[in-house]
Amino acid sequence: MSPFAQPANGGADRPAGHAGHAGDAGDAGNIEYRVAHLHDRLAAEELAELGVRAEVRAGSVVVTGTVPSAECRETLLRTVHEELAGLAVHTDVQVAETASPDHAEDLP
């Protein structure tokens, strides 16, 4: 068998956009590839967001980090859902508070 041959149930006969099941041997690499592509999109597109992490954990993807505004968070979440459609995705993305304080801090 050639090192480049696909297994009998490999990706060539899968429908386009098929995300598969986390337990499938070939899909673990597919999930990692899709997460890497997501990182590329986040760094290169309008967000230029490098402070967000996406990791594969127990067959799902966990996206964590902090963004500067609610608009950035919405754009980030839209990009994540576009790129990882069909996968279980858990997000914990916070919006950084960048407004100046509205009162003086009282120190003891």
mmCIF file of the C-alpha atoms, coordinates in Angstrom:
data_MODEL
# 
_entry.id   MODEL 
# 
loop_
_atom_site.group_PDB 
_atom_site.id 
_atom_site.type_symbol 
_atom_site.label_atom_id 
_atom_site.label_alt_id 
_atom_site.label_comp_id 
_atom_site.label_asym_id 
_atom_site.label_entity_id 
_atom_site.label_seq_id 
_atom_site.pdbx_PDB_ins_code 
_atom_site.Cartn_x 
_atom_site.Cartn_y 
_atom_site.Cartn_z 
_atom_site.occupancy 
_atom_site.B_iso_or_equiv 
_atom_site.pdbx_formal_charge 
_atom_site.auth_seq_id 
_atom_site.auth_comp_id 
_atom_site.auth_asym_id 
_atom_site.auth_atom_id 
_atom_site.pdbx_PDB_model_num 
ATOM 1   C CA . MET A 1 1   ? 0.000   0.000  0.000  1.00 0.00 ? 1   MET A CA 1 
ATOM 2   C CA . SER A 1 2   ? 1.312   3.431  -0.937 1.00 0.00 ? 2   SER A CA 1 
ATOM 3   C CA . PRO A 1 3   ? 2.000   5.849  1.939  1.00 0.00 ? 3   PRO A CA 1 
ATOM 4   C CA . PHE A 1 4   ? -0.291  8.291  0.117  1.00 0.00 ? 4   PHE A CA 1 
ATOM 5   C CA . ALA A 1 5   ? -3.201  5.876  -0.325 1.00 0.00 ? 5   ALA A CA 1 
ATOM 6   C CA . GLN A 1 6   ? -6.413  6.726  1.470  1.00 0.00 ? 6   GLN A CA 1 
ATOM 7   C CA . PRO A 1 7   ? -8.112  4.157  3.677  1.00 0.00 ? 7   PRO A CA 1 
ATOM 8   C CA . ALA A 1 8   ? -11.176 2.459  2.223  1.00 0.00 ? 8   ALA A CA 1 
ATOM 9   C CA . ASN A 1 9   ? -13.479 4.693  4.263  1.00 0.00 ? 9   ASN A CA 1 
ATOM 10  C CA . GLY A 1 10  ? -11.252 7.781  3.799  1.00 0.00 ? 10  GLY A CA 1 
ATOM 11  C CA . GLY A 1 11  ? -12.208 11.344 3.018  1.00 0.00 ? 11  GLY A CA 1 
ATOM 12  C CA . ALA A 1 12  ? -12.565 11.025 -0.771 1.00 0.00 ? 12  ALA A CA 1 
ATOM 13  C CA . ASP A 1 13  ? -16.057 9.527  -0.546 1.00 0.00 ? 13  ASP A CA 1 
ATOM 14  C CA . ARG A 1 14  ? -17.348 11.903 2.141  1.00 0.00 ? 14  ARG A CA 1 
ATOM 15  C CA . PRO A 1 15  ? -19.760 14.646 1.163  1.00 0.00 ? 15  PRO A CA 1 
ATOM 16  C CA . ALA A 1 16  ? -18.427 18.193 1.089  1.00 0.00 ? 16  ALA A CA 1 
ATOM 17  C CA . GLY A 1 17  ? -18.678 19.925 4.439  1.00 0.00 ? 17  GLY A CA 1 
ATOM 18  C CA . HIS A 1 18  ? -18.973 16.650 6.364  1.00 0.00 ? 18  HIS A CA 1 
ATOM 19  C CA . ALA A 1 19  ? -17.537 17.257 9.815  1.00 0.00 ? 19  ALA A CA 1 
ATOM 20  C CA . GLY A 1 20  ? -17.736 13.630 10.926 1.00 0.00 ? 20  GLY A CA 1 
ATOM 21  C CA . HIS A 1 21  ? -17.653 12.303 14.438 1.00 0.00 ? 21  HIS A CA 1 
ATOM 22  C CA . ALA A 1 22  ? -14.935 13.063 16.939 1.00 0.00 ? 22  ALA A CA 1 
ATOM 23  C CA . GLY A 1 23  ? -14.272 9.353  17.405 1.00 0.00 ? 23  GLY A CA 1 
ATOM 24  C CA . ASP A 1 24  ? -13.326 8.743  13.753 1.00 0.00 ? 24  ASP A CA 1 
ATOM 25  C CA . ALA A 1 25  ? -9.573  8.296  13.318 1.00 0.00 ? 25  ALA A CA 1 
ATOM 26  C CA . GLY A 1 26  ? -9.378  10.531 10.232 1.00 0.00 ? 26  GLY A CA 1 
ATOM 27  C CA . ASP A 1 27  ? -11.459 13.307 11.748 1.00 0.00 ? 27  ASP A CA 1 
ATOM 28  C CA . ALA A 1 28  ? -9.046  14.133 14.585 1.00 0.00 ? 28  ALA A CA 1 
ATOM 29  C CA . GLY A 1 29  ? -6.581  15.451 11.999 1.00 0.00 ? 29  GLY A CA 1 
ATOM 30  C CA . ASN A 1 30  ? -9.411  17.214 10.187 1.00 0.00 ? 30  ASN A CA 1 
ATOM 31  C CA . ILE A 1 31  ? -10.404 19.040 13.373 1.00 0.00 ? 31  ILE A CA 1 
ATOM 32  C CA . GLU A 1 32  ? -6.780  20.064 14.008 1.00 0.00 ? 32  GLU A CA 1 
ATOM 33  C CA . TYR A 1 33  ? -6.512  21.297 10.408 1.00 0.00 ? 33  TYR A CA 1 
ATOM 34  C CA . ARG A 1 34  ? -9.718  23.318 10.726 1.00 0.00 ? 34  ARG A CA 1 
ATOM 35  C CA . VAL A 1 35  ? -8.542  24.862 14.022 1.00 0.00 ? 35  VAL A CA 1 
ATOM 36  C CA . ALA A 1 36  ? -5.202  25.798 12.417 1.00 0.00 ? 36  ALA A CA 1 
ATOM 37  C CA . HIS A 1 37  ? -7.082  27.378 9.505  1.00 0.00 ? 37  HIS A CA 1 
ATOM 38  C CA . LEU A 1 38  ? -9.221  29.310 12.015 1.00 0.00 ? 38  LEU A CA 1 
ATOM 39  C CA . HIS A 1 39  ? -6.043  30.679 13.661 1.00 0.00 ? 39  HIS A CA 1 
ATOM 40  C CA . ASP A 1 40  ? -4.811  31.783 10.223 1.00 0.00 ? 40  ASP A CA 1 
ATOM 41  C CA . ARG A 1 41  ? -8.099  33.556 9.464  1.00 0.00 ? 41  ARG A CA 1 
ATOM 42  C CA . LEU A 1 42  ? -8.182  35.303 12.840 1.00 0.00 ? 42  LEU A CA 1 
ATOM 43  C CA . ALA A 1 43  ? -4.630  36.590 12.371 1.00 0.00 ? 43  ALA A CA 1 
ATOM 44  C CA . ALA A 1 44  ? -4.991  37.623 8.733  1.00 0.00 ? 44  ALA A CA 1 
ATOM 45  C CA . GLU A 1 45  ? -8.500  39.015 8.354  1.00 0.00 ? 45  GLU A CA 1 
ATOM 46  C CA . GLU A 1 46  ? -10.102 42.198 9.661  1.00 0.00 ? 46  GLU A CA 1 
ATOM 47  C CA . LEU A 1 47  ? -9.744  41.198 13.311 1.00 0.00 ? 47  LEU A CA 1 
ATOM 48  C CA . ALA A 1 48  ? -5.981  40.600 13.277 1.00 0.00 ? 48  ALA A CA 1 
ATOM 49  C CA . GLU A 1 49  ? -6.675  38.867 16.585 1.00 0.00 ? 49  GLU A CA 1 
ATOM 50  C CA . LEU A 1 50  ? -3.743  36.992 18.088 1.00 0.00 ? 50  LEU A CA 1 
ATOM 51  C CA . GLY A 1 51  ? -4.977  36.905 21.701 1.00 0.00 ? 51  GLY A CA 1 
ATOM 52  C CA . VAL A 1 52  ? -7.590  34.213 21.115 1.00 0.00 ? 52  VAL A CA 1 
ATOM 53  C CA . ARG A 1 53  ? -6.846  30.518 21.542 1.00 0.00 ? 53  ARG A CA 1 
ATOM 54  C CA . ALA A 1 54  ? -8.702  27.614 19.980 1.00 0.00 ? 54  ALA A CA 1 
ATOM 55  C CA . GLU A 1 55  ? -7.878  24.130 21.257 1.00 0.00 ? 55  GLU A CA 1 
ATOM 56  C CA . VAL A 1 56  ? -9.279  20.674 20.672 1.00 0.00 ? 56  VAL A CA 1 
ATOM 57  C CA . ARG A 1 57  ? -10.421 19.074 23.914 1.00 0.00 ? 57  ARG A CA 1 
ATOM 58  C CA . ALA A 1 58  ? -12.309 15.783 24.131 1.00 0.00 ? 58  ALA A CA 1 
ATOM 59  C CA . GLY A 1 59  ? -13.526 15.974 20.541 1.00 0.00 ? 59  GLY A CA 1 
ATOM 60  C CA . SER A 1 60  ? -14.801 19.549 20.752 1.00 0.00 ? 60  SER A CA 1 
ATOM 61  C CA . VAL A 1 61  ? -13.153 22.913 20.210 1.00 0.00 ? 61  VAL A CA 1 
ATOM 62  C CA . VAL A 1 62  ? -12.734 25.416 23.048 1.00 0.00 ? 62  VAL A CA 1 
ATOM 63  C CA . VAL A 1 63  ? -12.197 29.048 22.064 1.00 0.00 ? 63  VAL A CA 1 
ATOM 64  C CA . THR A 1 64  ? -10.927 31.388 24.794 1.00 0.00 ? 64  THR A CA 1 
ATOM 65  C CA . GLY A 1 65  ? -9.450  34.862 24.989 1.00 0.00 ? 65  GLY A CA 1 
ATOM 66  C CA . THR A 1 66  ? -10.094 38.572 25.294 1.00 0.00 ? 66  THR A CA 1 
ATOM 67  C CA . VAL A 1 67  ? -11.061 41.035 22.564 1.00 0.00 ? 67  VAL A CA 1 
ATOM 68  C CA . PRO A 1 68  ? -11.180 44.849 22.689 1.00 0.00 ? 68  PRO A CA 1 
ATOM 69  C CA . SER A 1 69  ? -14.887 45.399 21.901 1.00 0.00 ? 69  SER A CA 1 
ATOM 70  C CA . ALA A 1 70  ? -18.295 43.759 21.613 1.00 0.00 ? 70  ALA A CA 1 
ATOM 71  C CA . GLU A 1 71  ? -18.157 44.227 17.835 1.00 0.00 ? 71  GLU A CA 1 
ATOM 72  C CA . CYS A 1 72  ? -14.858 42.319 17.705 1.00 0.00 ? 72  CYS A CA 1 
ATOM 73  C CA . ARG A 1 73  ? -16.404 39.557 19.803 1.00 0.00 ? 73  ARG A CA 1 
ATOM 74  C CA . GLU A 1 74  ? -19.361 39.244 17.408 1.00 0.00 ? 74  GLU A CA 1 
ATOM 75  C CA . THR A 1 75  ? -17.043 39.159 14.383 1.00 0.00 ? 75  THR A CA 1 
ATOM 76  C CA . LEU A 1 76  ? -14.859 36.577 16.102 1.00 0.00 ? 76  LEU A CA 1 
ATOM 77  C CA . LEU A 1 77  ? -17.820 34.347 16.982 1.00 0.00 ? 77  LEU A CA 1 
ATOM 78  C CA . ARG A 1 78  ? -19.186 34.593 13.436 1.00 0.00 ? 78  ARG A CA 1 
ATOM 79  C CA . THR A 1 79  ? -15.785 33.590 12.019 1.00 0.00 ? 79  THR A CA 1 
ATOM 80  C CA . VAL A 1 80  ? -15.483 30.689 14.486 1.00 0.00 ? 80  VAL A CA 1 
ATOM 81  C CA . HIS A 1 81  ? -18.922 29.358 13.574 1.00 0.00 ? 81  HIS A CA 1 
ATOM 82  C CA . GLU A 1 82  ? -18.226 29.703 9.836  1.00 0.00 ? 82  GLU A CA 1 
ATOM 83  C CA . GLU A 1 83  ? -14.882 27.922 10.058 1.00 0.00 ? 83  GLU A CA 1 
ATOM 84  C CA . LEU A 1 84  ? -15.913 25.203 12.528 1.00 0.00 ? 84  LEU A CA 1 
ATOM 85  C CA . ALA A 1 85  ? -19.462 24.545 11.324 1.00 0.00 ? 85  ALA A CA 1 
ATOM 86  C CA . GLY A 1 86  ? -20.623 21.076 12.300 1.00 0.00 ? 86  GLY A CA 1 
ATOM 87  C CA . LEU A 1 87  ? -18.239 20.761 15.258 1.00 0.00 ? 87  LEU A CA 1 
ATOM 88  C CA . ALA A 1 88  ? -19.018 21.116 18.941 1.00 0.00 ? 88  ALA A CA 1 
ATOM 89  C CA . VAL A 1 89  ? -17.624 24.541 19.883 1.00 0.00 ? 89  VAL A CA 1 
ATOM 90  C CA . HIS A 1 90  ? -17.490 26.076 23.359 1.00 0.00 ? 90  HIS A CA 1 
ATOM 91  C CA . THR A 1 91  ? -16.575 29.765 23.614 1.00 0.00 ? 91  THR A CA 1 
ATOM 92  C CA . ASP A 1 92  ? -15.364 31.843 26.524 1.00 0.00 ? 92  ASP A CA 1 
ATOM 93  C CA . VAL A 1 93  ? -14.393 35.118 24.878 1.00 0.00 ? 93  VAL A CA 1 
ATOM 94  C CA . GLN A 1 94  ? -14.392 38.196 27.104 1.00 0.00 ? 94  GLN A CA 1 
ATOM 95  C CA . VAL A 1 95  ? -14.566 41.856 26.129 1.00 0.00 ? 95  VAL A CA 1 
ATOM 96  C CA . ALA A 1 96  ? -11.773 43.923 27.708 1.00 0.00 ? 96  ALA A CA 1 
ATOM 97  C CA . GLU A 1 97  ? -12.909 46.942 29.664 1.00 0.00 ? 97  GLU A CA 1 
ATOM 98  C CA . THR A 1 98  ? -11.022 49.815 28.032 1.00 0.00 ? 98  THR A CA 1 
ATOM 99  C CA . ALA A 1 99  ? -13.076 52.768 29.289 1.00 0.00 ? 99  ALA A CA 1 
ATOM 100 C CA . SER A 1 100 ? -11.474 55.144 31.723 1.00 0.00 ? 100 SER A CA 1 
ATOM 101 C CA . PRO A 1 101 ? -12.660 54.839 35.330 1.00 0.00 ? 101 PRO A CA 1 
ATOM 102 C CA . ASP A 1 102 ? -15.661 56.947 36.278 1.00 0.00 ? 102 ASP A CA 1 
ATOM 103 C CA . HIS A 1 103 ? -14.465 57.548 39.831 1.00 0.00 ? 103 HIS A CA 1 
ATOM 104 C CA . ALA A 1 104 ? -11.252 57.775 41.833 1.00 0.00 ? 104 ALA A CA 1 
ATOM 105 C CA . GLU A 1 105 ? -9.937  54.669 43.517 1.00 0.00 ? 105 GLU A CA 1 
ATOM 106 C CA . ASP A 1 106 ? -10.027 54.862 47.317 1.00 0.00 ? 106 ASP A CA 1 
ATOM 107 C CA . LEU A 1 107 ? -6.972  53.295 48.928 1.00 0.00 ? 107 LEU A CA 1 
ATOM 108 C CA . PRO A 1 108 ? -6.898  52.453 52.666 1.00 0.00 ? 108 PRO A CA 1 
# 
